[in-house]
Amino acid sequence: MTASSTNELLLAAFGSDICISDPEEIVRWSSDSWGLCAGMAAAVMRPRNVQEVSEIVRFCSAQGIAIVPQGGNTGLVGGAIPDPSGKQVILSLSRMDNVRELDPINYTITVDAGCILAHIQETAAEVNRLFPLSFGAEGCCQIGGVLSTNAGGNSVLRYGNTRDLVLGIEVVLADGTIWNGLRKLRKDNTGYDLKHLFIGAEGTLGIITAAVLKLFPKPRSNATAIVALSDLEAAPRLLALTRDITTDALSAFELIPRRLVELAAQHTDRANCVPPVEADWFVLIELTNSDMNEALTERLQTVLEAAHDSAHIIDASIAANLSQRDQMWSLRDEVAETQIKNGAVIYFDVSVPVSSVPAFIQQATAKLKELDPQIDINAFGHVGDGNIHFNLLQTHDQPADLFLIRKNEYERIVYNVVYELGGSFSAEHGIGSEKMDALINFKSPIELSLMKAVRAAISGTTFNPGKLIPSE
Ligand SMILES: Cc1cc2nc3c(=O)[nH]c(=O)nc-3n(C[C@H](O)[C@H](O)[C@H](O)COP(=O)(O)OP(=O)(O)OC[C@H]3O[C@@H](n4cnc5c(N)ncnc54)[C@H](O)[C@@H]3O)c2cc1C
């Protein structure tokens, strides 16, 4: 079928309220906001409820039209972007944004897949509950996309990944069947836990249309600090010390390099919250719980004194009020925008055992410098989870295209170090289309063949062909 006949067929079947068929508008939906990748869809379908999703899927399956599910389109590996053929159809969940049920007694919230993450956090907060998932894209990403990428973020250390925060889901399968798995149960041992197949599946197995999410008591206080480390090796040691002293109060432990502080000073006013000392590495530490603020701040001070005595840290700034805390977090969360102001970026999102983070950064840096002594590295992120965003920045004397063309060379070096240390080449962002080569090179053949078997059994190639699983 040609792109224009697919477009006409869908428009005739579903009407212009659901089907966007104007090529100029379709272009807007067919690339990501970071300009990392672009394709072209035949049409964009915008259903209003699960029944309409089911009808669209049934129709497309029968016609052999491939569907690309799209949430907030903030994913960083091209998972929600159609291929360039102009034959695939984007199915956007953005109109399905209702909170279906808020149950503060059961500590659950049931939401449509198109609900924006920040809206879910705010709705939970209104009844004194916390939905803990939080990261830079929370104002735009949708919970269906968040589940499909099994997103992590800033509080995984305390509350786990998305996978740990989901009790039930509703999914439209490849033949249009609606599976209502919206259970609010914390215990259910009645066979395979099927929801976990769809979480992290990057839209290859079905369309997630709703989810039941776990809520938690809302912390009443927090204590936040940015700490200057004596060296990089101190990071995992300080993490262990902080956990020993604060037990369950530690909710975030984020690595901030000197390079990020320099970028922030150059492009924003956010660098003021960093202790004014000569240090190459900093961490943002946050404790949260239901203690009084003073008590929590005292616990943080105890950690910092012990860390100073053990020579892990040189200095620290503790946020004195909410606005200082916000400034510390915006230094961390707005790093993506800050980096882009500097020029082109090659992104790595890797994980290694927490204790191996210093070895990873040092070995990868040394090997990259052998290849390119001028290489500009910004390595930051969720060090408490062993997850580092190890980004390479364009240098001023190097045109963007000459820098980006070396991506494969850089990748080979970084991924080999990750592999040697028993790590993962994609800790949070998934595979999409962008990390397919790494998947083929580093995923074990048995895992790849199990993934293919699961897909063949559940959905064939209806959803997101060319993503997550290599084409035959
Ligand atoms: C500034 C910034 C910060 C970020 N920080 C983090 C971070 O700290 N941790 C982290 O893990 N990630 C982070 N991310 C990436 C993260 O994966 C996405 O932001 C988010 O999880 C994707 O949600 P989305 O709604 O935008 O999904 P999209 O980008 O629209 O889609 C992502 C994938 O899910 C599929 N999909 C979307 N909706 C559905 C659905 N309803 N059913 C089935 N499949 C679907 C798509 O086909 C695609 O494969 C960040 C991104 C940005 C831009």
The ligand as an ORCA input file, in Angstrom:
! r2SCAN-3c Opt
* xyz 0 1
  C      15.029     16.173     29.498
  C      14.850     14.683     29.533
  C      15.193     14.000     30.693
  C      15.020     12.609     30.751
  N      15.384     11.995     31.898
  C      15.195     10.665     32.001
  C      15.543      9.994     33.217
  O      16.059     10.580     34.170
  N      15.290      8.669     33.277
  C      14.742      7.966     32.223
  O      14.528      6.761     32.347
  N      14.435      8.579     31.070
  C      14.638      9.896     30.921
  N      14.328     10.516     29.747
  C      13.852      9.699     28.606
  C      12.544      8.997     28.897
  O      12.556      7.706     28.278
  C      11.333      9.686     28.400
  O      11.346     11.039     28.770
  C       9.974      9.085     28.833
  O      10.065      7.909     29.590
  C       9.229      8.736     27.576
  O       7.885      9.115     27.710
  P       7.098      9.699     26.454
  O       5.666      9.788     26.832
  O       7.706     10.932     25.945
  O       7.265      8.501     25.401
  P       7.624      8.577     23.849
  O       8.936      9.208     23.640
  O       6.478      9.130     23.113
  O       7.731      7.011     23.534
  C       8.745      6.229     24.084
  C       8.550      4.768     23.663
  O       7.349      4.246     24.216
  C       6.427      3.849     23.194
  N       5.097      4.276     23.672
  C       4.704      5.530     24.001
  N       3.458      5.500     24.502
  C       3.040      4.202     24.464
  C       1.855      3.531     24.850
  N       0.824      4.177     25.376
  N       1.785      2.185     24.670
  C       2.819      1.495     24.127
  N       3.975      2.087     23.751
  C       4.088      3.424     23.938
  C       6.897      4.552     21.938
  O       6.540      3.825     20.777
  C       8.400      4.589     22.148
  O       8.969      3.358     21.798
  C      14.493     11.892     29.635
  C      14.142     12.600     28.487
  C      14.325     13.966     28.416
  C      13.927     14.680     27.167
*
